[in-house]
Amino acid sequence: MYPIKIKRLPGYNHAKIPQRMSEGASGFDIFAALNEPIRLKPGERRLIPTGFAIEMPEGIEAQIRPRSGLALKYGISILNTPGTIDSDYRGEIGVIVINLGQEDFVIHPGDRIAQLVFMQVPKITIQEVEELTDSKRNTGGFGHTGR
């Protein structure tokens, strides 16, 4: 188990802490910490505050991911998805929401707008070499295996 500390930020007394909505959920739902509703027109994007910051142990990252129901029903998604939150970041978690739908979409205070998923990050070292070993794919690029 990894301890994740969450701090409600000043001025956000009404902000909700991320919650798992079912026992088997991989992610924690994130709620909009708004004072009033905001309207997103088709194609519009906004940074939505959450009212909290987190502290994670080194070797853990948090990812902000879209909610599938909002994507399917309304065309609402998250830009820069998955958004990466590094273990040494201590600022407010914000969610960049975009309306890819054809209708205006209203986000109300307390609405669930995204998911927060925690992942383990392996320690990696980069080693520069003159040659790479061959593979079956080699340099086959986008779509090289067909449709």
C-alpha positions in Angstrom: 0.0 0.0 0.0 1.2 3.5 -0.9 0.2 6.4 1.4 -1.3 9.3 -0.6 -1.8 12.6 1.3 -4.5 15.0 0.1 -4.8 18.6 1.2 -7.9 20.7 0.7 -6.7 24.1 -0.4 -7.7 27.4 1.3 -10.8 28.9 -0.2 -12.1 25.5 -1.3 -14.0 24.4 1.9 -16.8 23.0 -0.4 -14.3 20.9 -2.5 -14.8 17.2 -2.4 -11.9 14.8 -1.9 -11.5 12.2 -4.7 -13.6 9.1 -4.2 -13.6 5.5 -5.4 -17.2 5.0 -6.6 -17.1 1.2 -6.4 -14.9 -1.4 -4.6 -13.3 -2.5 -7.8 -12.7 0.9 -9.3 -9.2 1.6 -10.6 -9.6 5.3 -10.3 -10.9 7.9 -7.9 -13.5 10.3 -9.3 -12.5 14.0 -9.2 -15.1 16.7 -8.6 -15.3 20.3 -10.0 -14.5 22.8 -7.2 -16.5 25.6 -8.8 -18.4 28.4 -7.1 -20.9 28.6 -9.9 -21.7 26.6 -13.0 -19.7 27.1 -16.2 -20.8 26.6 -19.8 -18.5 25.0 -22.3 -19.4 25.6 -25.9 -18.5 23.0 -28.6 -14.7 23.1 -29.1 -14.1 25.1 -25.9 -11.7 24.0 -23.2 -11.2 25.2 -19.7 -9.0 24.5 -16.7 -11.4 23.3 -14.0 -10.2 23.6 -10.3 -10.4 20.7 -7.9 -9.6 22.4 -4.7 -7.0 19.9 -3.6 -3.3 19.1 -3.8 -1.6 15.7 -3.2 1.6 14.3 -2.0 2.8 10.9 -3.3 5.8 8.8 -2.5 8.7 8.8 -5.0 8.1 6.2 -7.6 4.3 6.9 -7.9 2.6 9.1 -10.4 -1.0 10.2 -10.7 -2.8 10.3 -14.0 -5.9 12.4 -14.8 -8.1 10.4 -17.2 -11.5 11.1 -18.8 -14.7 9.6 -17.5 -16.2 7.3 -20.1 -19.8 8.3 -19.5 -19.1 11.9 -20.1 -17.2 11.1 -23.3 -19.9 8.8 -24.7 -23.0 10.8 -23.7 -21.8 14.4 -24.2 -18.4 14.3 -26.0 -16.6 15.7 -22.9 -13.0 14.7 -22.6 -9.7 15.7 -21.0 -6.9 17.3 -23.0 -3.3 16.1 -22.4 -4.7 12.8 -21.4 -3.6 11.1 -19.4 -2.4 14.1 -17.6 0.6 13.3 -15.5 1.1 14.5 -11.9 4.7 13.9 -10.8 5.4 12.8 -7.2 7.2 16.1 -6.4 4.3 18.4 -7.5 2.5 20.0 -4.6 0.2 22.5 -6.4 -3.5 22.3 -7.0 -4.7 19.5 -9.3 -6.5 21.1 -12.3 -8.4 19.3 -15.1 -8.3 20.6 -18.7 -11.8 19.7 -19.9 -12.8 20.0 -23.6 -16.2 19.9 -25.1 -15.9 17.7 -28.3 -19.7 17.4 -28.5 -22.1 19.4 -30.6 -24.0 21.0 -27.8 -23.1 23.3 -24.9 -22.2 21.5 -21.8 -22.6 22.9 -18.3 -20.3 21.8 -15.4 -21.9 22.4 -12.0 -20.1 22.7 -8.7 -19.4 19.2 -7.4 -19.8 17.5 -10.7 -17.6 14.5 -11.4 -15.3 15.6 -14.2 -12.4 13.1 -14.4 -10.7 10.1 -12.8 -7.4 10.1 -10.8 -5.4 6.8 -11.3 -2.2 6.1 -9.4 0.6 4.2 -11.1 4.0 2.9 -10.2 6.9 4.4 -12.2 9.9 2.2 -12.8 13.4 3.5 -12.4 14.8 3.9 -15.8 18.3 4.7 -17.1 18.9 5.9 -20.6 21.9 4.4 -22.4 23.0 5.9 -25.7 24.2 3.2 -28.2 25.5 3.1 -31.8 23.1 0.3 -32.9 19.9 -1.2 -31.7 19.1 -5.0 -32.0 16.8 -6.0 -34.8 13.2 -7.0 -34.1 10.4 -8.6 -36.2 8.8 -5.1 -36.6 12.1 -3.2 -37.0 11.2 0.3 -38.4 7.6 -0.5 -39.5 5.6 2.6 -38.6 2.0 3.7 -38.2 -0.4 1.2 -39.7 2.3 -1.1 -41.0 0.3 -4.2 -39.9 -2.8 -3.2 -41.8 -6.2 -2.0 -40.7 
